[in-house]
């Protein structure tokens, strides 16, 4: 997955101190995207 690879690259660039923040941001984005798709398809 290209997005996952990009996120992993960002984590490496920023270091472990921001890792949890980026992971949380990724999860929030995925949840938001799922809700958006559900709204579009309902």
PEPEVEN-V33035 format. One record per residue. RES is the residue in one small letter. OMEGA is omega in whole degrees, 0 to 359 (* if undefined). NEAR is the number of other C-alpha atoms within 10 Angstrom. Layout:
((RES | OMEGA | NEAR) (RES | OMEGA | NEAR))
This chain:
((x | 186 | 5) (x | 180 | 7) (x | 178 | 9) (x | 179 | 10) (x | 180 | 10) (x | 178 | 11) (x | 177 | 15) (x | 178 | 14) (x | 178 | 12) (x | 179 | 14) (x | 178 | 18) (x | 182 | 12) (x | 186 | 11) (x | 181 | 11) (x | 189 | 10) (x | 183 | 11) (x | 181 | 9) (x | 186 | 13) (x | 182 | 17) (x | 178 | 11) (x | 181 | 12) (x | 178 | 17) (x | 178 | 14) (x | 178 | 11) (x | 179 | 12) (x | 179 | 15) (x | 179 | 12) (x | 179 | 12) (x | 180 | 12) (x | 179 | 12) (x | 179 | 12) (x | 180 | 12) (x | 178 | 12) (x | 179 | 12) (x | 179 | 12) (x | 178 | 11) (x | 178 | 11) (x | 179 | 10) (x | 181 | 9) (x | 187 | 8) (x | 181 | 7) (x | * | 5))
